[in-house]
């Protein structure tokens, strides 16, 4: 087993929360372990405060904290279909695939999620306008995590 394979296994352990792993391959035994993540502290949400007017949406420098979708049939929330690394552009020197306010058509690429060294293009399923981007470039995303909010045209 090569060092890159071991690094990939360690990355997978971190992403999935595994604390130990043992592999016996052709008589070579590799055993990996790491400290368990601290237990999550329960969060109690306060009642929402009504707002008078919503501020216009803009591209976040950091991901938004509360991606709760409004109860609106014209709004689609695109979620992560897998655990992986979120990339907003094909490479670091390129412009992002989409920004807040961008018009998209069904089939347009919204981002890439890298999982197990495979680059998976995430595409829009609807025509519309990108209202929110909930994830920052090169952040790890979880399965089902909201990525984008798109208002149908």
N, C-alpha and C positions, 0 to 999 in steps of 0.2 A: 504494500500500500504506500502510495506517495504522500509527501507532506501536504500537497494541495488537496488530496482526498480527505486527509485528517482535518485540515482547515475547513473544508466544506461541511464535514460532519459536525464540527464545533459550531459553525454558523447555524446549521439546522437545529442543533440542540438549543442554542440561544433563542432562535426565532420561535420555536415550538414550546419552550419551557421545560424540556427534558433536563434532568439533573444527572443522569448517568447512562452510559451506553457501552456495551461490550460486544466486540466483533471478533470471531475466530475465522480467519480466512487462510486456508492452506497451512495450518499449523502456526500461523502468526496471530497472536492474540493482542488486540488493541482495546484498552479500557479507558474511556473518557468519563470524567465526572466534573461537576461544577457545583458551586453553592446554589441552593434553592433561592428563588426570588423571594423577597420579603412579602409577607401576606398583605393583601390590599386592604386599605382602611375603607370601611363603608362610607359612602358619601350620601348625605341627605340633602335633597334639592329643595330650595325654597320655592314658594309659590311664584309664578311669573308675574312681573309687573307690567301692566298694559303700557304700550308705547304709542305716542301720538303720531309719529311719522317715521318711516323706515329710511335709513340713510342709503344712498345709492351703493350698489355693490362695487367692490374693487378687488384687484388681484391681491391676495394675501401674501405678505412676506413670510409669515409663519402660518401654519394651518389654523383654521378656525376651530374654536373649542366646541361649539354646540351645533352640529350639523342636522338638527331635528328638521324633518321635512314638513312644510306647511301642508294643510289638508286642501290640496288643490289638484284636480285631475290634469291640469295643463303642465304640471311640474313633474319631472322624472328625476329620481335620484339614482345615479350610477354608482354601484357598489363594487368593491374588490371581489373578484371571483376566486381569489386564492391569497395565500400569505406570500409576501415577497417585498422586493424593493421597488418603490414607485419612482419612475423617471418621467419628467414632463416633456423631455425632448429626446430625439434619437441619439444625441451625444452632447457633452457639456458645452460645446461651442455653438450649437444650433439654438434657434428660437424655440420656445415651447410649442407643442402641437396646438394647444388652445390657451386662451386667456379669458378672464372674465369679460363678458360682453361679446365674445366671438360667436359668429353664426356657424352652426355645424349642420351637416346633413347626415342622415342615417348611413353608417358605414365609414364615416370619417374617424381617423385615429385620434383618441383623446389623450392617451398616455401609454407607457409601457410598464408592465410589472415583470421584474426579473424573479424567477423562481427556479432553483436548482440549475442555475446557469443558462436557463432558457428565457429568451425575451418574448413576452406575450403581449401582443398589441391589444389594447382595450378600445373598442370602437363604440360610437354612439349608435343607439338603436332607434333614435328619433331625429327629425329635423327640428332645430330650435336654436335658442340662445343660451350660452353658458352663463348662469347666474352666480354660481359659487364654485370655488375649488377648495376642498377641505384638507388637502394634503400638500405638504411642501416637498420639493424635489429631493430625491434621495432619502426619503423617509420610509421606514418599514411599515407596511400595511397589513392588516389582519383580514381574514375572510369575512365578507359582509360589511366591511367598514365603508362608510360613504366617501366617495371620491369627488364627485361632481353633482351639481344640481343644474338641470337643463329645463328651460321653459319651452314647451312646444310652440312652434309657429302656427 
